[in-house]
Amino acid sequence: MTPLPPPLGDGAVHGWRLDLAGFARTWDSGEGAFRVGGRWNSKGVRAVYCALDPSTAILEVAVHKTFRVLDTVPHVLTALEVTDPTAVHVVQPGDVPNPHWLRPGVPGAGQQGFGDDLLSRHAFVVLPSAVSSHSWNLLFDPIRGRDAYRLVAQEPFALDTRLHPPAA
């Protein structure tokens, strides 16, 4: 597991997302997770999924959509800053009740309920990534965290084309 970095520079925690270009304006709505649920939230619970680094954000999307889609369909990379790092709750791997929740797979009700509880108690939660076991995800409730984060940047995403080479 990659150690969490101590606050550097301005002391802020940064999160990263990769969204379809058409959803760039609503990147922090949590609407998709609200409608269908996710690894750490049940359907009907609003959550915004991010990573603590852009590479993990890209992998988190690529595992569901493929590099082909990331190469051919416009996406936007978004960076945010959590302006109060003390508002971030960190869940270490050993704090997760079922270690299988940290592996790729379909989330179960217990896993989603665990995440729902975390999001009901904390505006921002950092959890280990299932896609990259040495990386971290950042989840937040956009309503509870409304005044504790800010958009830093959005830019068109361009996949390194070596990740989607021509067919041999």
Protein Blocks (a to p, Z undefined) as FASTA:
>chain_A
ZZddddehjlpacddddddfklmmmmmnommmmmnopfkbcehiacddddfbfklmmmmm
mmmnopmlmmmmccdddddddfblklpccddfklpmblklmpgcdddfklmmmmmmmmmm
pmbdcdddfklmmbccddddfklmmmmcccfbdcdddddfklmccdZZ
